[in-house]
Amino acid sequence: MVEKIGHIKNPLTVIAIFAAIVEVSGTTVLPFIEPDNQGLYIWFLMLFPVFLVGLFFLTLNFNHKVLYAPSDYKNENNFLKSFGRATAEEREEKYREEFEETAEDVQSENTQDGENQAGQCQINYSKKDRHSMLMANVFLAERLAINKLSKDLNLDFKTDVRFETPSGRKIIFDGLALDGDKVHAAEIKLFRNEHVSPSRIDKVLLESEVMKGHLKGIDSKEFVLHFVAVIDNPEVDLMQVEKRLKKYISRYDANVRLHVVSLADLRNEYQYSP
């Protein structure tokens, strides 16, 4: 009889066994309770299962990921359920952050053309036009870089993937793909010059460390971050940018694979022209 029960592999099994033991034990001891207290105890036996089921459905609604056993994550479909698609507001916020970071690079360049006050309206229009172009390039760099990673690694990257840690921290990746026991995440950054600001990659690397620890805890999955630096300036030395990024990334306890490519090369590869 005991052999038929098998190993406990899922938190739901633990909940079911716990509820059954409580109910059986409670019913068994009922005759031994003083008659004056039996009424109160009967109410407990009736209300406790309702309370337990209520807690179960609250957990199922707000944090269903904890109901998966580590072995369940070996199934790709179950594992993907722990992730979700970023909402429109979250994607918009992330793109705005990316744009603002890249805009700092552009502001460091000399964009003054020396026109007089009479040409001020034309200058403002030119700046607005460059603003729109930069925003388009940030979006384009991400999409083309994800396509290139998917092609080079032969993986199906899902875009704008969100993961929420048990503590409620939300982490959004530009792309996510599964390959056996490896979880591949992608983060794309557009650079306009050789200067690498630590603030642009600090958050990404810290979130990678969080994900690495979390995945190791649930099923010993290996987390790999593909950091893609897309250079939107033909005068920038790609090797120099790669050297600086490698030096900074080495300070973190994260499994990072660095990719440095120019936006022009991505456009040529995918025959994209604005």
DAKARA-V664435 format. One record per residue. RES is the residue in three letters. SS is DSSP state (2 for helix, 1 for strand, 0 for the rest). NEAR is the number of other C-alpha atoms within 10 Angstrom. D_CENTER is the distance of its C-alpha to the mean C-alpha in Angstrom with 1 decimal. Layout:
[[RES	SS	NEAR	D_CENTER] [RES	SS	NEAR	D_CENTER]]
//
This chain:
[[MET	0	5	44.7] [VAL	2	5	42.3] [GLU	2	6	41.3] [LYS	2	6	40.1] [ILE	2	7	37.5] [GLY	0	8	35.4] [HIS	0	8	32.5] [ILE	0	11	30.1] [LYS	0	13	26.7] [ASN	0	15	24.9] [PRO	2	14	24.6] [LEU	2	15	26.4] [THR	2	13	29.3] [VAL	2	12	29.5] [ILE	2	14	29.6] [ALA	2	10	32.3] [ILE	2	13	34.4] [PHE	2	11	34.3] [ALA	2	16	35.4] [ALA	2	13	38.2] [ILE	2	11	39.5] [VAL	2	14	39.6] [GLU	2	15	41.5] [VAL	2	11	43.9] [SER	2	11	44.6] [GLY	2	15	45.1] [THR	2	13	47.5] [THR	2	10	49.4] [VAL	2	9	50.2] [LEU	2	16	51.1] [PRO	2	10	54.9] [PHE	2	8	55.1] [ILE	0	11	54.0] [GLU	0	9	56.7] [PRO	2	11	57.7] [ASP	2	8	57.0] [ASN	2	10	53.3] [GLN	2	14	52.7] [GLY	2	12	52.0] [LEU	2	10	49.2] [TYR	2	16	47.8] [ILE	2	14	47.9] [TRP	2	10	45.9] [PHE	2	13	43.3] [LEU	2	16	43.2] [MET	2	11	42.7] [LEU	2	11	40.1] [PHE	2	15	37.9] [PRO	2	15	36.6] [VAL	2	12	35.8] [PHE	2	10	33.9] [LEU	2	13	32.0] [VAL	2	13	31.1] [GLY	2	12	30.0] [LEU	2	12	27.6] [PHE	2	15	26.3] [PHE	2	12	25.6] [LEU	2	12	24.0] [THR	2	14	21.6] [LEU	2	13	21.1] [ASN	2	10	20.4] [PHE	2	9	18.1] [ASN	0	15	16.4] [HIS	2	14	17.3] [LYS	2	18	14.8] [VAL	2	16	17.4] [LEU	2	16	20.0] [TYR	0	18	18.8] [ALA	0	17	20.6] [PRO	2	17	19.2] [SER	2	13	21.3] [ASP	2	16	19.8] [TYR	2	19	16.5] [LYS	2	14	18.8] [ASN	0	10	19.0] [GLU	2	13	16.3] [ASN	2	10	16.7] [ASN	2	15	16.3] [PHE	2	16	13.2] [LEU	2	15	11.5] [LYS	0	13	12.8] [SER	0	17	10.4] [PHE	1	17	7.7] [GLY	1	13	8.7] [ARG	1	15	9.4] [ALA	0	20	8.9] [THR	0	12	12.5] [ALA	2	10	15.0] [GLU	2	9	15.3] [GLU	2	15	11.6] [ARG	2	18	11.8] [GLU	2	12	15.2] [GLU	2	12	14.3] [LYS	2	17	11.7] [TYR	2	15	14.5] [ARG	2	14	17.1] [GLU	2	13	15.6] [GLU	2	18	15.4] [PHE	2	20	19.0] [GLU	2	13	20.3] [GLU	2	17	19.2] [THR	2	21	20.9] [ALA	2	18	23.8] [GLU	2	13	24.7] [ASP	2	17	25.5] [VAL	2	17	27.6] [GLN	2	10	29.4] [SER	0	11	30.5] [GLU	0	10	32.4] [ASN	0	7	35.9] [THR	0	11	35.9] [GLN	0	7	39.3] [ASP	0	7	41.9] [GLY	0	8	44.9] [GLU	0	10	45.8] [ASN	0	8	48.2] [GLN	2	9	47.9] [ALA	2	8	49.2] [GLY	2	10	46.2] [GLN	2	11	43.7] [CYS	2	9	42.6] [GLN	2	12	41.9] [ILE	2	18	39.8] [ASN	2	11	37.6] [TYR	2	11	37.2] [SER	2	12	36.2] [LYS	2	12	33.6] [LYS	2	12	32.2] [ASP	2	11	32.2] [ARG	2	13	30.3] [HIS	2	15	27.8] [SER	2	10	27.1] [MET	2	12	27.2] [LEU	2	19	24.6] [MET	2	17	22.2] [ALA	2	13	22.9] [ASN	2	19	22.4] [VAL	2	23	18.9] [PHE	2	15	17.9] [LEU	2	18	20.1] [ALA	2	25	18.8] [GLU	2	23	15.2] [ARG	2	16	16.6] [LEU	2	19	19.2] [ALA	2	27	17.1] [ILE	2	24	14.8] [ASN	2	17	18.1] [LYS	2	15	19.6] [LEU	2	18	16.9] [SER	2	16	17.3] [LYS	2	12	21.0] [ASP	2	9	21.4] [LEU	2	11	19.3] [ASN	0	10	20.4] [LEU	0	15	17.0] [ASP	0	17	15.7] [PHE	0	21	12.4] [LYS	1	17	10.9] [THR	1	19	10.0] [ASP	1	20	8.0] [VAL	1	22	5.5] [ARG	1	21	4.3] [PHE	1	19	4.5] [GLU	1	16	7.6] [THR	0	16	9.5] [PRO	0	11	13.2] [SER	0	6	14.2] [GLY	0	9	12.5] [ARG	0	10	10.0] [LYS	1	13	7.2] [ILE	1	17	4.0] [ILE	1	23	3.6] [PHE	1	23	4.2] [ASP	1	22	7.9] [GLY	1	26	8.2] [LEU	1	25	7.7] [ALA	1	19	11.1] [LEU	1	17	13.1] [ASP	1	13	16.3] [GLY	0	11	18.3] [ASP	0	14	17.1] [LYS	1	14	14.6] [VAL	1	17	10.9] [HIS	1	21	10.5] [ALA	1	24	7.6] [ALA	1	26	9.2] [GLU	1	21	9.6] [ILE	1	24	12.9] [LYS	1	21	15.4] [LEU	1	26	18.9] [PHE	1	25	21.8] [ARG	0	22	25.4] [ASN	0	20	27.1] [GLU	0	18	27.2] [HIS	0	14	26.3] [VAL	0	16	22.9] [SER	0	14	21.9] [PRO	0	11	20.1] [SER	2	9	18.4] [ARG	2	14	16.5] [ILE	2	16	14.7] [ASP	2	14	15.0] [LYS	2	10	11.9] [VAL	2	18	9.8] [LEU	2	21	11.9] [LEU	2	14	11.8] [GLU	2	18	8.1] [SER	2	23	8.7] [GLU	2	16	11.7] [VAL	2	14	10.1] [MET	2	23	8.0] [LYS	2	21	11.3] [GLY	2	16	13.4] [HIS	2	16	11.8] [LEU	2	17	12.0] [LYS	2	12	15.4] [GLY	2	11	16.5] [ILE	2	15	16.0] [ASP	2	15	17.3] [SER	0	14	17.5] [LYS	0	18	15.0] [GLU	1	18	14.6] [PHE	1	23	11.3] [VAL	1	20	12.0] [LEU	1	26	10.5] [HIS	1	20	12.5] [PHE	1	21	13.4] [VAL	1	21	15.6] [ALA	1	24	18.2] [VAL	1	26	20.1] [ILE	1	24	23.5] [ASP	0	20	25.4] [ASN	0	15	28.7] [PRO	0	12	31.3] [GLU	0	10	32.9] [VAL	0	16	30.0] [ASP	0	13	30.3] [LEU	2	18	27.2] [MET	2	12	28.4] [GLN	2	11	28.7] [VAL	2	18	25.1] [GLU	2	17	23.9] [LYS	2	10	26.2] [ARG	2	13	25.0] [LEU	2	21	21.3] [LYS	2	13	22.1] [LYS	2	9	24.1] [TYR	2	14	21.5] [ILE	2	19	18.7] [SER	0	11	21.2] [ARG	0	9	21.2] [TYR	0	13	17.9] [ASP	0	12	17.4] [ALA	0	20	14.5] [ASN	0	17	15.0] [VAL	1	20	14.8] [ARG	1	14	16.5] [LEU	1	14	17.8] [HIS	1	15	19.0] [VAL	1	17	21.3] [VAL	1	18	22.8] [SER	1	20	24.9] [LEU	2	24	24.2] [ALA	2	17	27.8] [ASP	2	14	27.3] [LEU	2	19	24.3] [ARG	2	16	26.6] [ASN	2	10	29.4] [GLU	2	11	27.6] [TYR	0	11	26.5] [GLN	0	9	29.7] [TYR	0	12	28.1] [SER	0	7	30.4] [PRO	0	7	29.9]]
//
